[in-house]
Structures are given as C-alpha cells and as structure tokens.
Amino acid sequence: MYQGGSYYQRPGGGRFPAHGSPGFRVGASTQITFVSRQVVESPENSIHFRLYGNDYDVYTHSFLCYGKDQALKQALTQQLQPGDTLLHDPCFHHGYSQKRTWESVTSTPCVTAPWGSPTSSPHPDFTHKGTGNATLCQSAVRRIFNFSQCGWGHCSFNGVFQPAVEGKFGAFSAFYFVMNFLNLTSETLASSKEKMVQFCSRPWSEVKQGYPDIKEKYLAEYCFSGTYILTLLEDGYSFTSDEWRDIRFINKIGGSDAGWTLGYMLNLTNMIPAEAPDTPPLPHAGYVTIMTLVGLLLTVLLLLACKQFGQPACTHSKQII
C-alpha cells in the first residue's frame, strides 16, 4: 500500500508485490494497488500491463483527499459547528492546546465546511484542545468515510469498488513513518489497537518530554495519524486480523527509498522494461574456462599432427643455407 504509488519487481523475483497506501502519499491522497484473482467489476480500476516478461491484471485506486494531512482537516471540520470557538478533540493528547484559524482547516478543496463556504466562518479562529481518547478518535475518523453507499459487489468506501484484498502488501511513505514511530510495524492488529489506546491517553506534557527532538506540530498529530491508518486499513480496505500479517511496513526497496516518486521516475525514464532482460548463457568465468580448454585441445592436436606426419615446420631446429 502506499500514499503515492509505484510498482516494483526484480528480474526473476517471484510474485508481483501488492501495494496499498497506507501501498499512500503523505499529503493529499492514498492509493491501493494489488493483483487480484477476482473479477474487477469497475473497468476504471483495472490495469493490464507487462513487466519483466510477465503479464499482470491489477486492481488500483487513488483516493484524493485521503492522505493523512487532508484527512485530518476533514476530521476537524466534521467536529466543528458554525460559531464554535473551542474544539475538544479526542485525537490529540490531553493537555494539548493550540490556536488555529478556520482558514487553515477549511481552505482546501477536500473540505466542505458545515456553513457552506470553505473559507468564510463565523469567527476567524478557534482553540483546538486535546482530550486523548483513542476510541472516540476512531469514531471521529470513521465519520470522514462513507461505508453505506456501494453499487458494486464489494466496496472499500465512498462507493468505490474493491475486491477482497489478497497477497502480500507493502505499506510505505506515511504508513511506514507513522507506524515506525509508534513501534507498530511488527504488531498484530489487536495489539496495535491496544497500543494506540495507551499512546493517545498519555498527557501532552509527558509526550513532549519523551520526544524532545520531534517538532511539536508532527508529534501532536501521531495519535490521529495512527488511528487514521488503523481505521483506513481495517474498515476502509477491509484487512482482517489474519490478513494484517500480510502487510509489511517498509522504508526501502532493494536499498532505495520506497515512495511514489521512485516509481514515477522509473516509469518516465523507461527504466522498467516490459520484457525480462536477456541472460547470457554462460557467466564470464565460464567463457574463460571454455576458451582455455579449446586452446589446450588445439595445442595437443597440433603436436599430435606434427608427430604423426613428421612435418618439417614442426621441428624446433632450423637449417641455415
């Protein structure tokens, strides 16, 4: 999975790895991509391509406005009402307090303000206070998804078709950075939920003291970001507890940083071939060995020929006339 997208396959390397994002990009969108053995009912979500000599039928979708930054703005707007000057937010730690302008939250195409206009508001700013409750935070996060609308056999959210997830998934970009900070990259789904409850309930003063080198803006958002990722994966993409084991939160692929920019660059420069690269029949050492044996064989044959036919040219002495 990723927020931002790319494909990756090493020559001769096994199955095409599935990606879902959280295979998403940090800012504005989240993507999920994987090979599905089921019928992809929605043609716009189906891609057929050839990579390293193998054919793939891939399901893919990019959800604009569901990268974690834009998702946070959606969640804040869902909790605000016209005229509010104070927001008690369960997705931020108890003791957290910050003055925010309405424009900083609503001045984006991803947000529909409850009073209609995305930039105007009854008051220029409001106070954002944390209450630190992971359970209520998940409820707030779920409100930015529409799970009721679906015109297909199966949907993820917002009426978008998605077959059941299958295969191994790589979650990178924001998925990796958030889950790595929270030390959840190797945890089960149940354990991840428990640890998020514990983390979100910690007082803001304690969190700041424990992570003095991290900017407060980013540190304050980890409770929301972790809850959002868990909700997106479990409720949005429908990963079960068993399927959770198929997700790897990764930072590097083949020694290179994983991210949508890597795949985009490789695609534009045509560095991802449709056909598998030609493999020489023998390695360099094999060629050297064969040439050495051929040389020795020719020498032996030449000596035998000289001995057999007694050719003057084969003698080592020369006559001087």
Beta strands, then each sheet from edge to edge (+ up, - down):
strand 1: 18-20
strand 2: 29-35
strand 3: 46-51
strand 4: 54-64
strand 5: 86-89
strand 6: 97-101
strand 7: 125-130
strand 8: 169-171
strand 9: 247-249
strand 10: 252-253
strand 11: 256-257
sheet 1: 3+ 4- 2+ 1- 8- 9-
sheet 2: 5+ 7+ 6-
sheet 3: 10+ 11-
end
